[in-house]
Amino acid sequence: MLVLSRKPGEGILLDGGRVTIKILSIEKGHVKVGFDAPREVHIRRAELPPNPSPASAVPDLAPGAGVRA
């Protein structure tokens, strides 16, 4: 596991720059993180099951959606 320290406004590039992770803010112990990725890259919160059943489905963040700078 790689561990990095980042300040608000700083980011991390993945996959040759195709995916950007940016620290948006840190307030009261909460960190807001923004992801910028191509539509074909799916982004899912780790605490959600990988394939939720349709009856209890919680939609993942749509591919390529989210905070855009």
PADO-915756 format. One record per atom (N, C-alpha, C): residue in three letters; x, y, z; residue number from 1; atom name. Coordinates in nm, 4 decimals. Layout:
BEGIN
['ALA', [X, Y, Z], NUM, 'CA']
...
***
This chain:
BEGIN
['MET', [0.0841, -0.1170, 0.0000], 1, 'N']
['MET', [0.0000, 0.0000, 0.0000], 1, 'CA']
['MET', [0.0891, 0.1239, 0.0000], 1, 'C']
['LEU', [0.0591, 0.2147, -0.0882], 2, 'N']
['LEU', [0.1282, 0.3436, -0.0934], 2, 'CA']
['LEU', [0.0487, 0.4434, -0.0101], 2, 'C']
['VAL', [0.1147, 0.5147, 0.0798], 3, 'N']
['VAL', [0.0491, 0.6143, 0.1637], 3, 'CA']
['VAL', [0.1100, 0.7497, 0.1316], 3, 'C']
['LEU', [0.0244, 0.8457, 0.0972], 4, 'N']
['LEU', [0.0695, 0.9803, 0.0631], 4, 'CA']
['LEU', [-0.0029, 1.0828, 0.1495], 4, 'C']
['SER', [0.0615, 1.1921, 0.1786], 5, 'N']
['SER', [-0.0035, 1.3057, 0.2443], 5, 'CA']
['SER', [-0.0347, 1.4084, 0.1362], 5, 'C']
['ARG', [-0.1534, 1.4632, 0.1388], 6, 'N']
['ARG', [-0.1956, 1.5645, 0.0427], 6, 'CA']
['ARG', [-0.2677, 1.6751, 0.1163], 6, 'C']
['LYS', [-0.2571, 1.7956, 0.0663], 7, 'N']
['LYS', [-0.3271, 1.9114, 0.1206], 7, 'CA']
['LYS', [-0.4420, 1.9456, 0.0264], 7, 'C']
['PRO', [-0.5419, 2.0209, 0.0737], 8, 'N']
['PRO', [-0.6495, 2.0629, -0.0164], 8, 'CA']
['PRO', [-0.5932, 2.1314, -0.1411], 8, 'C']
['GLY', [-0.6475, 2.0927, -0.2552], 9, 'N']
['GLY', [-0.6014, 2.1455, -0.3831], 9, 'CA']
['GLY', [-0.4967, 2.0585, -0.4503], 9, 'C']
['GLU', [-0.4344, 1.9689, -0.3737], 10, 'N']
['GLU', [-0.3353, 1.8790, -0.4308], 10, 'CA']
['GLU', [-0.4035, 1.7519, -0.4801], 10, 'C']
['GLY', [-0.3376, 1.6804, -0.5678], 11, 'N']
['GLY', [-0.3985, 1.5615, -0.6256], 11, 'CA']
['GLY', [-0.3013, 1.4488, -0.6470], 11, 'C']
['ILE', [-0.3561, 1.3411, -0.6985], 12, 'N']
['ILE', [-0.2800, 1.2204, -0.7305], 12, 'CA']
['ILE', [-0.3251, 1.1750, -0.8681], 12, 'C']
['LEU', [-0.2318, 1.1388, -0.9554], 13, 'N']
['LEU', [-0.2635, 1.0904, -1.0887], 13, 'CA']
['LEU', [-0.2443, 0.9397, -1.0933], 13, 'C']
['LEU', [-0.3402, 0.8716, -1.1550], 14, 'N']
['LEU', [-0.3330, 0.7265, -1.1721], 14, 'CA']
['LEU', [-0.3417, 0.6920, -1.3194], 14, 'C']
['ASP', [-0.2938, 0.5753, -1.3537], 15, 'N']
['ASP', [-0.3052, 0.5219, -1.4901], 15, 'CA']
['ASP', [-0.2548, 0.6226, -1.5937], 15, 'C']
['GLY', [-0.1340, 0.6715, -1.5725], 16, 'N']
['GLY', [-0.0727, 0.7630, -1.6679], 16, 'CA']
['GLY', [-0.1449, 0.8961, -1.6805], 16, 'C']
['GLY', [-0.2189, 0.9352, -1.5775], 17, 'N']
['GLY', [-0.2901, 1.0624, -1.5806], 17, 'CA']
['GLY', [-0.4342, 1.0518, -1.6265], 17, 'C']
['ARG', [-0.4808, 0.9297, -1.6607], 18, 'N']
['ARG', [-0.6212, 0.9122, -1.7025], 18, 'CA']
['ARG', [-0.7174, 0.9376, -1.5872], 18, 'C']
['VAL', [-0.6738, 0.9081, -1.4644], 19, 'N']
['VAL', [-0.7582, 0.9248, -1.3463], 19, 'CA']
['VAL', [-0.6890, 1.0221, -1.2515], 19, 'C']
['THR', [-0.7629, 1.1241, -1.2078], 20, 'N']
['THR', [-0.7115, 1.2214, -1.1131], 20, 'CA']
['THR', [-0.7936, 1.2141, -0.9853], 20, 'C']
['ILE', [-0.7251, 1.2066, -0.8727], 21, 'N']
['ILE', [-0.7890, 1.2132, -0.7424], 21, 'CA']
['ILE', [-0.7423, 1.3439, -0.6798], 21, 'C']
['LYS', [-0.8387, 1.4286, -0.6392], 22, 'N']
['LYS', [-0.8030, 1.5596, -0.5866], 22, 'CA']
['LYS', [-0.8661, 1.5792, -0.4493], 22, 'C']
['ILE', [-0.7876, 1.6303, -0.3544], 23, 'N']
['ILE', [-0.8384, 1.6629, -0.2218], 23, 'CA']
['ILE', [-0.9065, 1.7995, -0.2335], 23, 'C']
['LEU', [-1.0384, 1.8008, -0.2110], 24, 'N']
['LEU', [-1.1151, 1.9237, -0.2264], 24, 'CA']
['LEU', [-1.1156, 2.0064, -0.0983], 24, 'C']
['SER', [-1.1353, 1.9406, 0.0161], 25, 'N']
['SER', [-1.1346, 2.0131, 0.1428], 25, 'CA']
['SER', [-1.1173, 1.9154, 0.2581], 25, 'C']
['ILE', [-1.0744, 1.9720, 0.3708], 26, 'N']
['ILE', [-1.0638, 1.8963, 0.4949], 26, 'CA']
['ILE', [-1.1273, 1.9850, 0.6015], 26, 'C']
['GLU', [-1.2395, 1.9386, 0.6588], 27, 'N']
['GLU', [-1.3111, 2.0165, 0.7591], 27, 'CA']
['GLU', [-1.3647, 1.9247, 0.8671], 27, 'C']
['LYS', [-1.3404, 1.9587, 0.9926], 28, 'N']
['LYS', [-1.3957, 1.8855, 1.1069], 28, 'CA']
['LYS', [-1.3737, 1.7348, 1.0965], 28, 'C']
['GLY', [-1.2557, 1.6932, 1.0546], 29, 'N']
['GLY', [-1.2243, 1.5519, 1.0464], 29, 'CA']
['GLY', [-1.2792, 1.4802, 0.9249], 29, 'C']
['HIS', [-1.3392, 1.5542, 0.8306], 30, 'N']
['HIS', [-1.3919, 1.4944, 0.7077], 30, 'CA']
['HIS', [-1.3096, 1.5421, 0.5889], 30, 'C']
['VAL', [-1.2805, 1.4495, 0.4998], 31, 'N']
['VAL', [-1.2037, 1.4819, 0.3802], 31, 'CA']
['VAL', [-1.2956, 1.4684, 0.2595], 31, 'C']
['LYS', [-1.3054, 1.5722, 0.1768], 32, 'N']
['LYS', [-1.3810, 1.5639, 0.0519], 32, 'CA']
['LYS', [-1.2821, 1.5364, -0.0599], 32, 'C']
['VAL', [-1.3106, 1.4289, -0.1347], 33, 'N']
['VAL', [-1.2218, 1.3839, -0.2402], 33, 'CA']
['VAL', [-1.2989, 1.3885, -0.3721], 33, 'C']
['GLY', [-1.2374, 1.4424, -0.4761], 34, 'N']
['GLY', [-1.2977, 1.4455, -0.6092], 34, 'CA']
['GLY', [-1.2217, 1.3521, -0.7025], 34, 'C']
['PHE', [-1.2972, 1.2879, -0.7924], 35, 'N']
['PHE', [-1.2390, 1.1955, -0.8886], 35, 'CA']
['PHE', [-1.2717, 1.2450, -1.0288], 35, 'C']
['ASP', [-1.1734, 1.2469, -1.1146], 36, 'N']
['ASP', [-1.1942, 1.2814, -1.2550], 36, 'CA']
['ASP', [-1.1394, 1.1646, -1.3356], 36, 'C']
['ALA', [-1.2304, 1.0973, -1.4088], 37, 'N']
['ALA', [-1.1912, 0.9764, -1.4818], 37, 'CA']
['ALA', [-1.2772, 0.9641, -1.6069], 37, 'C']
['PRO', [-1.2287, 0.8905, -1.7061], 38, 'N']
['PRO', [-1.3099, 0.8663, -1.8251], 38, 'CA']
['PRO', [-1.4376, 0.7905, -1.7882], 38, 'C']
['ARG', [-1.5392, 0.8030, -1.8720], 39, 'N']
['ARG', [-1.6691, 0.7397, -1.8460], 39, 'CA']
['ARG', [-1.6594, 0.5888, -1.8263], 39, 'C']
['GLU', [-1.5650, 0.5238, -1.8925], 40, 'N']
['GLU', [-1.5562, 0.3781, -1.8812], 40, 'CA']
['GLU', [-1.4958, 0.3316, -1.7486], 40, 'C']
['VAL', [-1.4443, 0.4228, -1.6683], 41, 'N']
['VAL', [-1.3882, 0.3886, -1.5381], 41, 'CA']
['VAL', [-1.4996, 0.3977, -1.4343], 41, 'C']
['HIS', [-1.5303, 0.2846, -1.3706], 42, 'N']
['HIS', [-1.6346, 0.2811, -1.2683], 42, 'CA']
['HIS', [-1.5724, 0.3134, -1.1330], 42, 'C']
['ILE', [-1.6407, 0.3979, -1.0569], 43, 'N']
['ILE', [-1.5940, 0.4363, -0.9245], 43, 'CA']
['ILE', [-1.7009, 0.3928, -0.8253], 43, 'C']
['ARG', [-1.6597, 0.3128, -0.7261], 44, 'N']
['ARG', [-1.7543, 0.2585, -0.6289], 44, 'CA']
['ARG', [-1.6957, 0.2708, -0.4895], 44, 'C']
['ARG', [-1.7805, 0.3098, -0.3930], 45, 'N']
['ARG', [-1.7363, 0.3158, -0.2535], 45, 'CA']
['ARG', [-1.7049, 0.1745, -0.2055], 45, 'C']
['ALA', [-1.5964, 0.1591, -0.1327], 46, 'N']
['ALA', [-1.5501, 0.0271, -0.0898], 46, 'CA']
['ALA', [-1.6476, -0.0429, 0.0041], 46, 'C']
['GLU', [-1.7264, 0.0310, 0.0815], 47, 'N']
['GLU', [-1.8158, -0.0329, 0.1777], 47, 'CA']
['GLU', [-1.9421, -0.0905, 0.1138], 47, 'C']
['LEU', [-1.9675, -0.0616, -0.0133], 48, 'N']
['LEU', [-2.0829, -0.1173, -0.0833], 48, 'CA']
['LEU', [-2.0474, -0.2552, -0.1384], 48, 'C']
['PRO', [-2.1453, -0.3456, -0.1420], 49, 'N']
['PRO', [-2.1174, -0.4775, -0.2003], 49, 'CA']
['PRO', [-2.0867, -0.4631, -0.3496], 49, 'C']
['PRO', [-2.0018, -0.5505, -0.4048], 50, 'N']
['PRO', [-1.9629, -0.5376, -0.5455], 50, 'CA']
['PRO', [-2.0794, -0.5532, -0.6430], 50, 'C']
['ASN', [-2.1747, -0.6410, -0.6125], 51, 'N']
['ASN', [-2.2889, -0.6643, -0.7003], 51, 'CA']
['ASN', [-2.4168, -0.6691, -0.6172], 51, 'C']
['PRO', [-2.4697, -0.5520, -0.5757], 52, 'N']
['PRO', [-2.5896, -0.5543, -0.4929], 52, 'CA']
['PRO', [-2.7084, -0.6123, -0.5695], 52, 'C']
['SER', [-2.7960, -0.6814, -0.4973], 53, 'N']
['SER', [-2.9151, -0.7367, -0.5614], 53, 'CA']
['SER', [-3.0057, -0.6215, -0.6036], 53, 'C']
['PRO', [-3.0860, -0.6377, -0.7110], 54, 'N']
['PRO', [-3.1714, -0.5297, -0.7605], 54, 'CA']
['PRO', [-3.2665, -0.4741, -0.6549], 54, 'C']
['ALA', [-3.3150, -0.5578, -0.5634], 55, 'N']
['ALA', [-3.4103, -0.5115, -0.4627], 55, 'CA']
['ALA', [-3.3456, -0.4146, -0.3641], 55, 'C']
['SER', [-3.2164, -0.4333, -0.3364], 56, 'N']
['SER', [-3.1494, -0.3470, -0.2391], 56, 'CA']
['SER', [-3.0398, -0.2641, -0.3050], 56, 'C']
['ALA', [-3.0513, -0.2448, -0.4336], 57, 'N']
['ALA', [-2.9440, -0.1773, -0.5070], 57, 'CA']
['ALA', [-2.9299, -0.0321, -0.4647], 57, 'C']
['VAL', [-2.8075, 0.0052, -0.4380], 58, 'N']
['VAL', [-2.7719, 0.1440, -0.4151], 58, 'CA']
['VAL', [-2.6853, 0.1821, -0.5326], 58, 'C']
['PRO', [-2.7263, 0.2792, -0.6135], 59, 'N']
['PRO', [-2.6492, 0.3094, -0.7344], 59, 'CA']
['PRO', [-2.5076, 0.3551, -0.7028], 59, 'C']
['ASP', [-2.4129, 0.3035, -0.7784], 60, 'N']
['ASP', [-2.2748, 0.3503, -0.7696], 60, 'CA']
['ASP', [-2.2703, 0.4890, -0.8301], 60, 'C']
['LEU', [-2.1590, 0.5567, -0.8072], 61, 'N']
['LEU', [-2.1365, 0.6825, -0.8752], 61, 'CA']
['LEU', [-2.1251, 0.6498, -1.0229], 61, 'C']
['ALA', [-2.2031, 0.7135, -1.1058], 62, 'N']
['ALA', [-2.2033, 0.6844, -1.2495], 62, 'CA']
['ALA', [-2.0618, 0.6990, -1.3045], 62, 'C']
['PRO', [-2.0251, 0.6110, -1.3959], 63, 'N']
['PRO', [-1.8904, 0.6202, -1.4535], 63, 'CA']
['PRO', [-1.8641, 0.7589, -1.5099], 63, 'C']
['GLY', [-1.7516, 0.8153, -1.4693], 64, 'N']
['GLY', [-1.7128, 0.9456, -1.5208], 64, 'CA']
['GLY', [-1.7855, 1.0625, -1.4548], 64, 'C']
['ALA', [-1.8810, 1.0329, -1.3633], 65, 'N']
['ALA', [-1.9560, 1.1405, -1.2983], 65, 'CA']
['ALA', [-1.8827, 1.1858, -1.1745], 65, 'C']
['GLY', [-1.9289, 1.2931, -1.1178], 66, 'N']
['GLY', [-1.8713, 1.3421, -0.9933], 66, 'CA']
['GLY', [-1.8280, 1.4850, -1.0080], 66, 'C']
['VAL', [-1.7461, 1.5283, -0.9156], 67, 'N']
['VAL', [-1.7002, 1.6659, -0.9128], 67, 'CA']
['VAL', [-1.6001, 1.6882, -1.0252], 67, 'C']
['ARG', [-1.6240, 1.7859, -1.1052], 68, 'N']
['ARG', [-1.5315, 1.8209, -1.2144], 68, 'CA']
['ARG', [-1.4741, 1.9589, -1.1864], 68, 'C']
['ALA', [-1.3437, 1.9703, -1.2010], 69, 'N']
['ALA', [-1.2796, 2.0998, -1.1764], 69, 'CA']
['ALA', [-1.2803, 2.1819, -1.3037], 69, 'C']
***
